Protein backbone atom coordinates (compact mmCIF):
# COMPACT_ATOMS: atom_id res chain seq x y z
CA UNK A 1 0.00 0.00 0.00
CA UNK A 2 2.92 2.34 0.62
CA UNK A 3 3.68 2.67 -3.09
CA UNK A 4 0.12 3.68 -4.12
CA UNK A 5 0.75 7.45 -3.70
CA UNK A 6 3.91 7.18 -5.82
CA UNK A 7 1.83 5.87 -8.73
CA UNK A 8 -0.53 8.85 -8.47
CA UNK A 9 2.06 11.56 -8.91
CA UNK A 10 1.22 14.93 -10.37
CA UNK A 11 3.21 14.06 -13.49
CA UNK A 12 0.99 11.04 -14.15
CA UNK A 13 -2.21 13.01 -13.62
CA UNK A 14 -1.37 16.11 -15.65
CA UNK A 15 1.67 15.16 -17.70
CA UNK A 16 5.31 16.28 -17.57
CA UNK A 17 4.58 20.03 -17.83
CA UNK A 18 0.86 19.99 -17.09
CA UNK A 19 1.19 21.37 -13.56
CA UNK A 20 2.83 24.50 -14.97
CA UNK A 21 0.17 24.96 -17.64
CA UNK A 22 -2.82 24.20 -15.44
CA UNK A 23 -1.48 26.50 -12.70
CA UNK A 24 -1.12 29.33 -15.23
CA UNK A 25 -4.64 28.62 -16.53
CA UNK A 26 -6.11 28.95 -13.03
CA UNK A 27 -4.05 32.07 -12.23
CA UNK A 28 -5.00 33.68 -15.55
CA UNK A 29 -8.69 32.95 -15.00
CA UNK A 30 -8.57 34.29 -11.43
CA UNK A 31 -6.69 37.47 -12.40
CA UNK A 32 -8.98 38.06 -15.39
CA UNK A 33 -12.24 37.56 -13.50
CA UNK A 34 -11.01 39.34 -10.37
CA UNK A 35 -9.94 42.39 -12.37
CA UNK A 36 -13.23 42.52 -14.26
CA UNK A 37 -15.28 42.14 -11.08
CA UNK A 38 -13.34 44.87 -9.32
CA UNK A 39 -13.50 47.26 -12.29
CA UNK A 40 -17.26 46.73 -12.68
CA UNK A 41 -18.42 46.50 -9.07
CA UNK A 42 -15.67 48.04 -6.93
CA UNK A 43 -14.26 50.79 -9.12
CA UNK A 44 -17.48 51.52 -11.02
CA UNK A 45 -15.83 51.80 -14.42
CA UNK A 46 -19.21 51.89 -16.19
CA UNK A 47 -20.00 55.27 -14.66
CA UNK A 48 -16.56 56.82 -15.05
CA UNK A 49 -16.15 56.99 -18.83
CA UNK A 50 -12.49 57.12 -19.86
CA UNK A 51 -9.99 56.85 -16.99
CA UNK A 52 -6.45 57.99 -17.87
CA UNK A 53 -3.90 55.67 -16.26
CA UNK A 54 -0.68 56.42 -18.13
CA UNK A 55 0.13 58.69 -21.08
CA UNK A 56 -0.64 55.84 -23.50
CA UNK A 57 -3.03 53.69 -21.41
CA UNK A 58 -6.66 54.35 -20.54
CA UNK A 59 -9.37 52.29 -18.90
CA UNK A 60 -12.69 52.33 -20.72
CA UNK A 61 -15.57 49.86 -20.51
CA UNK A 62 -16.51 48.09 -23.74
CA UNK A 63 -18.97 45.20 -23.92
CA UNK A 64 -17.77 42.98 -26.77
CA UNK A 65 -20.53 40.66 -27.93
CA UNK A 66 -18.51 39.63 -30.97
CA UNK A 67 -15.17 37.91 -31.29
CA UNK A 68 -11.63 39.28 -31.71
CA UNK A 69 -11.38 42.93 -32.71
CA UNK A 70 -15.17 43.27 -32.25
CA UNK A 71 -16.02 41.14 -35.30
CA UNK A 72 -19.54 39.69 -35.53
CA UNK A 73 -21.09 42.06 -32.99
CA UNK A 74 -24.79 41.93 -32.19
CA UNK A 75 -25.26 38.28 -33.08
CA UNK A 76 -28.24 36.31 -31.84
CA UNK A 77 -28.27 34.47 -28.50
CA UNK A 78 -27.51 31.25 -30.38
CA UNK A 79 -24.31 32.88 -31.63
CA UNK A 80 -23.30 33.73 -28.06
CA UNK A 81 -23.98 30.16 -26.97
CA UNK A 82 -21.97 28.87 -29.91
CA UNK A 83 -19.01 31.09 -28.95
CA UNK A 84 -19.20 29.79 -25.36
CA UNK A 85 -19.30 26.20 -26.62
CA UNK A 86 -16.35 26.76 -28.97
CA UNK A 87 -14.28 28.35 -26.18
CA UNK A 88 -15.01 25.52 -23.74
CA UNK A 89 -14.37 22.85 -26.38
CA UNK A 90 -11.08 24.55 -27.30
CA UNK A 91 -10.07 24.68 -23.63
CA UNK A 92 -10.80 20.96 -23.23
CA UNK A 93 -8.82 20.07 -26.38
CA UNK A 94 -5.95 22.33 -25.35
CA UNK A 95 -6.04 20.70 -21.89
CA UNK A 96 -5.62 17.28 -23.52
CA UNK A 97 -2.66 18.66 -25.50
CA UNK A 98 -1.23 20.16 -22.30
CA UNK A 99 -1.28 16.75 -20.56
CA UNK A 100 1.13 15.44 -23.23
CA UNK A 101 3.28 18.57 -23.62
CA UNK A 102 6.94 18.28 -22.67
CA UNK A 103 8.05 21.84 -23.44
CA UNK A 104 7.79 24.36 -20.61
CA UNK A 105 7.24 27.24 -23.07
CA UNK A 106 4.43 25.43 -24.86
CA UNK A 107 2.86 24.31 -21.56
CA UNK A 108 2.92 27.90 -20.29
CA UNK A 109 1.41 29.10 -23.57
CA UNK A 110 -1.34 26.49 -23.45
CA UNK A 111 -2.13 27.41 -19.85
CA UNK A 112 -2.44 31.10 -20.71
CA UNK A 113 -4.69 30.33 -23.69
CA UNK A 114 -6.90 27.98 -21.65
CA UNK A 115 -7.28 30.50 -18.80
CA UNK A 116 -8.03 33.32 -21.23
CA UNK A 117 -10.55 31.31 -23.24
CA UNK A 118 -12.42 30.23 -20.12
CA UNK A 119 -12.35 33.80 -18.75
CA UNK A 120 -13.94 35.24 -21.89
CA UNK A 121 -16.42 32.35 -22.12
CA UNK A 122 -17.45 33.00 -18.52
CA UNK A 123 -18.07 36.67 -19.38
CA UNK A 124 -20.34 35.63 -22.24
CA UNK A 125 -22.25 33.26 -19.97
CA UNK A 126 -22.65 35.77 -17.12
CA UNK A 127 -22.92 39.12 -18.91
CA UNK A 128 -23.82 38.16 -22.47
CA UNK A 129 -20.64 39.84 -23.73
CA UNK A 130 -16.93 40.00 -22.95
CA UNK A 131 -15.81 42.77 -20.60
CA UNK A 132 -12.97 44.71 -22.29
CA UNK A 133 -11.32 47.64 -20.54
CA UNK A 134 -7.70 48.41 -21.57
CA UNK A 135 -7.18 50.96 -24.34
CA UNK A 136 -3.65 51.54 -25.64
CA UNK A 137 -3.16 54.70 -27.69
CA UNK A 138 -0.44 56.94 -29.05
CA UNK A 139 -1.01 60.23 -30.77
CA UNK A 140 -4.12 59.76 -32.89
CA UNK A 141 -3.74 55.97 -33.01
CA UNK A 142 -5.91 53.68 -30.84
CA UNK A 143 -5.48 49.94 -30.42
CA UNK A 144 -8.58 47.85 -29.83
CA UNK A 145 -9.89 47.61 -26.27
CA UNK A 146 -8.90 44.34 -24.60
CA UNK A 147 -8.75 42.55 -21.25
CA UNK A 148 -6.39 40.29 -19.29
CA UNK A 149 -7.80 37.14 -20.94
CA UNK A 150 -7.12 38.59 -24.40
CA UNK A 151 -3.55 39.53 -23.43
CA UNK A 152 -2.97 36.06 -21.97
CA UNK A 153 -4.18 34.43 -25.19
CA UNK A 154 -1.83 36.59 -27.28
CA UNK A 155 1.15 35.82 -25.03
CA UNK A 156 0.16 32.14 -25.02
CA UNK A 157 0.12 31.97 -28.81
CA UNK A 158 3.51 33.72 -28.89
CA UNK A 159 4.92 31.12 -26.48
CA UNK A 160 3.54 28.29 -28.63
CA UNK A 161 5.16 29.83 -31.70
CA UNK A 162 8.42 30.33 -29.83
CA UNK A 163 8.35 26.71 -28.68
CA UNK A 164 7.65 25.52 -32.23
CA UNK A 165 10.55 27.55 -33.63
CA UNK A 166 12.96 26.34 -30.93
CA UNK A 167 11.90 22.72 -31.40
CA UNK A 168 12.06 23.14 -35.17
CA UNK A 169 15.71 24.17 -34.92
CA UNK A 170 16.80 21.43 -32.52
CA UNK A 171 17.20 17.73 -33.19
CA UNK A 172 14.66 15.76 -31.19
CA UNK A 173 15.46 12.54 -29.39
CA UNK A 174 12.78 10.11 -28.28
CA UNK A 175 11.97 10.78 -24.64
CA UNK A 176 13.61 14.24 -24.68
CA UNK A 177 11.85 16.46 -22.17
CA UNK A 178 13.11 19.76 -23.61
CA UNK A 179 13.47 21.11 -20.11
CA UNK A 180 15.10 24.28 -21.36
CA UNK A 181 12.13 25.44 -23.47
KACORFEN-V69518 format. One record per residue. SS is DSSP state (~ for helix, > for strand, _ for the rest). PHI is phi in radians with two decimals (NA if undefined). Layout:
ss/phi
SS/PHI
SS/PHI
//
This chain:
ss/phi
_/NA
_/-1.14
_/-1.59
~/-1.06
~/-1.05
~/-1.17
~/-1.35
_/-1.82
_/-1.25
~/-1.00
~/-1.06
~/-1.29
~/-1.34
~/-2.09
_/1.61
_/-1.09
_/-2.11
~/-1.06
~/-1.04
~/-1.05
~/-1.11
~/-1.20
~/-1.11
~/-1.12
~/-1.10
~/-1.15
~/-1.12
~/-1.10
~/-1.06
~/-1.12
~/-1.12
~/-1.07
~/-1.21
~/-1.12
~/-1.11
~/-1.11
~/-1.09
~/-1.13
~/-1.11
~/-1.36
~/-1.68
~/-1.52
_/-1.52
_/1.21
~/-1.01
~/-1.03
~/-1.63
_/-1.76
_/1.24
_/-1.54
>/-1.97
>/-1.37
>/-1.82
>/-2.38
_/-0.94
_/-2.09
>/-2.33
>/-2.19
>/-1.82
>/-2.64
>/-1.47
>/-2.30
>/-1.65
>/-1.74
_/-1.54
_/-1.67
_/-2.02
~/-0.83
~/1.02
~/1.29
_/-1.20
_/1.05
_/-1.17
_/1.00
_/-1.36
_/-1.24
~/-1.00
~/-1.04
~/-1.13
~/-1.11
~/-1.13
~/-1.14
~/-1.10
~/-1.12
~/-1.06
~/-1.08
~/-1.12
~/-1.18
~/-1.08
~/-1.09
~/-1.10
~/-1.13
~/-1.12
~/-1.17
~/-1.11
~/-1.12
~/-1.08
~/-1.02
~/-1.03
~/-1.71
_/-1.23
_/-1.87
_/-1.52
~/-1.11
~/-1.10
~/-1.18
~/-1.10
~/-1.10
~/-1.06
~/-1.09
~/-1.07
~/-1.12
~/-1.16
~/-1.08
~/-1.06
~/-1.17
~/-1.12
~/-1.18
~/-1.05
~/-1.22
~/-1.14
~/-1.10
~/-1.00
~/-1.07
~/-1.21
~/-1.45
~/-1.83
_/1.50
_/-2.80
>/-1.47
>/-1.48
>/-1.92
>/-2.64
>/-1.76
>/-2.05
>/-1.68
>/-2.62
>/-2.72
_/1.05
_/-1.68
>/-1.73
>/-2.10
_/-1.47
_/-1.21
_/-1.43
>/-2.41
_/-2.34
~/-1.11
~/-1.06
~/-1.07
~/-1.10
~/-1.11
~/-1.11
~/-1.10
~/-1.12
~/-1.07
~/-1.10
~/-1.07
~/-1.15
~/-1.10
~/-1.13
~/-1.02
~/-1.05
~/-1.17
~/-1.18
~/-1.09
~/-1.15
~/-1.17
_/-1.71
_/-2.05
_/-1.17
_/-1.85
_/-1.91
_/-1.02
_/1.50
_/-1.16
_/-1.60
_/0.83
_/-1.13
_/-1.50
_/-2.01
//
